[in-house]
Amino acid sequence: MAFVLHADGRMSGRIGGGDLTGTWYWSEGFFCRTAQRDGEDLGLDCEAIEVLGDRIRYTSDKGTGDASIVRVI
């Protein structure tokens, strides 16, 4: 998994073995994104973000859902 959050609100990269595209923005303190993986709509999700050194934990559904940890490079 490797993806980029561009300053203009786009996101791109690879996740789950497929190409990732989408948009992102901040809303009420949550990281919100719409995304597609290989053309499959992943929908809108607003996630709680926690910075853990060189890692970031994204927790879906405004912090009540599943969590993923990514490393910042």
Summary of the structure (lengths in Angstrom):
residues: 73
radius of gyration: 11.7
end to end distance: 12.1
largest distance: 32.7
contacts: 165
relative contact order: 0.16
helix: 5%
strand: 70%
